[in-house]
Amino acid sequence: MNSDAIVIGGSFAGLSAAIYIARARRTVCVIDSGAPRNRFAGASHGFFGQDGQPPQAMISAAKQQLANYPNARLINGYATAAEQMSERFTVQLASGEVLRATKLVLAFGVSDVLPEIPGLASCWGVSLLHCPYCHGYEFANKRLGVLYAGPGSYRHATLISEWGPTTLYLNGQRILTRMRWPSLPSEVLRSNLQELLRPLLNMGIFQHCNSKRVATAP
Ligand SMILES: Cc1cc2nc3c(=O)[nH]c(=O)nc-3n(C[C@H](O)[C@H](O)[C@H](O)COP(=O)(O)OP(=O)(O)OC[C@H]3O[C@@H](n4cnc5c(N)ncnc54)[C@H](O)[C@@H]3O)c2cc1C
């Protein structure tokens, strides 16, 4: 099938692009495999006019709005390959269908890769969070932890402490001295995550995704 534009990814970015392309009276085909990055969160925060809405409901509304344009097509599917040949792009779908267009928008997002620590994956988007501005408000004044992921984690821990008392779990990393990191209070540091994790899980600091609300620390 030929269209003016193909959009790979039909979530926040891809659907925004597709609606503008359709409104420009071009034909557009959106391919979406239905796994937006924030699918693990029950509510999305901070998005203009949509604070607290379930992400899937926001995406469904945008898909319905796109469907109002007869020059737009939405395919529930997965793009396996794309290539440019002279002035045209060709996109191959897992279904075997081949699409062609003069413009290609890549809006397939990013994938989060979590540390391989038992119990962590099931907490993602519930009590294990990627962004204080999106989800920190609901955790205000609770005991918070930052998992060391690199040198930037020290700054991250000081930032998070604005939401509540914060522990930086070093996950086996060596503690930096106060000389190298003067602004970080020593009581914020914990050195061995592996030792700490099982008691934390048992105490309910990490809570399973099936639970509706955030864990409270003892
Ligand atoms: C747990 C969590 C909670 C979050 N909460 C918030 C929040 O409260 N507020 C906020 O502003 N932001 C939040 N974010 C960030 C938000 O999820 C992203 O900014 C947003 O999803 C990015 O939109 P996107 O369209 O670029 O990518 P995505 O939403 O990730 O969408 C990409 C789409 O492309 C599809 N796709 C991927 N590959 C292919 C392929 N080959 N073929 C077809 N389709 C494909 C996927 O299935 C998906 O539907 C959160 C993120 C996480 C992880």
The ligand as an ORCA input file, in Angstrom:
! r2SCAN-3c Opt
* xyz 0 1
  C       6.519      3.723     34.197
  C       6.481      5.031     33.416
  C       5.606      6.037     33.778
  C       5.584      7.239     33.066
  N       4.762      8.245     33.479
  C       4.747      9.417     32.821
  C       3.908     10.485     33.268
  O       3.214     10.368     34.284
  N       3.936     11.658     32.581
  C       4.726     11.816     31.465
  O       4.688     12.897     30.875
  N       5.516     10.815     31.010
  C       5.551      9.635     31.665
  N       6.371      8.632     31.237
  C       7.153      8.844     30.013
  C       6.256      8.492     28.790
  O       5.903      7.121     28.875
  C       7.011      8.736     27.493
  O       7.487     10.078     27.466
  C       6.103      8.513     26.318
  O       5.513      7.227     26.369
  C       6.901      8.660     25.033
  O       5.985      8.528     23.968
  P       6.464      7.929     22.582
  O       5.289      8.028     21.660
  O       7.747      8.564     22.150
  O       6.851      6.423     22.883
  P       5.924      5.211     23.501
  O       4.817      5.767     24.316
  O       6.871      4.272     24.121
  O       5.301      4.583     22.203
  C       6.025      3.866     21.245
  C       5.004      3.030     20.483
  O       5.667      2.437     19.357
  C       5.283      1.075     19.299
  N       6.346      0.345     18.587
  C       7.627      0.147     18.995
  N       8.304     -0.525     18.046
  C       7.422     -0.753     17.045
  C       7.530     -1.411     15.789
  N       8.700     -1.926     15.346
  N       6.419     -1.489     15.013
  C       5.246     -0.945     15.416
  N       5.090     -0.296     16.597
  C       6.178     -0.200     17.386
  C       5.097      0.645     20.734
  O       4.263     -0.495     20.827
  C       4.436      1.893     21.328
  O       3.031      1.855     21.221
  C       6.439      7.420     31.937
  C       7.318      6.400     31.573
  C       7.359      5.221     32.306
  C       8.335      4.141     31.930
*
